Amino acid sequence: MKKIPRRDRLKIYGDLLAVLYEEAKTEKISSSLLQVKANVPFDRLKIYISELSDLGLIENEASLKLTEKGKEYIREYKKVLAFIQRMGIKYR
């Protein structure tokens, strides 16, 4: 069995928002699909969804959707990851 490296909260938030961004460009996405794509246990996913919603990064209705603030977050997050990579730093 392949061991998956642990992710910090910033990486998990980035992964969740990236999945929402890629999968739901025009539509909303269900939490179960988000769970599978982001590889997060469902009990922790509920906590992360609540936190992201409180931060105003997602809309948490019947299904999930990125807000404009969430889209801005993912754009900036990708810039940070690119910078880290250019510096030769490994980030899981």
N, C-alpha and C positions, 0 to 999 in steps of 0.2 A: 504494500500500500504506500502510495506517495504521500509524504508529509507536506502539508500546506503551511508555509510560514505564517506566523501570527501577524495580524494587521493592527495598527493603531487606529484610534477613532477617526483621525483625519483621513486616513486611507479608506476606511470603511465608508465614511460620508462621501468621499470622492467616487468610490465604486458605485454606491447606490445612486448618486445623482447622475453619474455617467450612464448607467443603465437606463434611468428614466429619460435622459436626454436622447439616447440613441433609439430606444424602443418606442418612445411616445412622442415623436416630433409633432404629430397632429392629433393623436388620441391619448386617452388616459390608459394607465397600466394597472393591473391588479397586483395586490401585495404578494400573492403566491408566485406569480411570474417574476416579480422583483426579487423575491427570496431565492429562487433557483438561479437566476442570472448573476446575482451578486454573491452567492454562496454564503448566506447568513442564516443562522438558525431562526426559526419563526418567532420564538419568544424574545430574542434580542432585536429582531427586525421591528417588532412593535414599539420597542423603546426608541430605536433610532428614528422611526417614522414620527413618533411624537416629538422628539428633539428637533428634527428637521422642520417639522410643521411649526413648532414654537419659534424657531429662528426665521420663519417666513420664507424658507427655501422651497417648500412644496405645499400643494393644496391637498388636504387629506379628506376627500369626500368619499363617495362610493368606490372610487378608484383613485390612483395617485397621478398627480401632474406637477411638473416643475413650474414655479413662478418665475417672473422676470429676474428676481433676485437670485433664484436658484440657477438660472441660466448664466447669470453674471459670475456666480461662484464657480461654476464648472469651467468657464472660460479662463478665469484667473488661476484655478487649480491646475489646469493643463499647462499654463505658462510656468508655474512654479515647478511642476514636474519636469518640464523641458529644461529649465535652468539647472535643476539638481542633476539631471543627466549630463548636461554640458560640462558641469564641474567635475564629473567623474565620480559622483557619489551614488552608491547603490541605495535605492529606496524600494522596499517591497511593494 
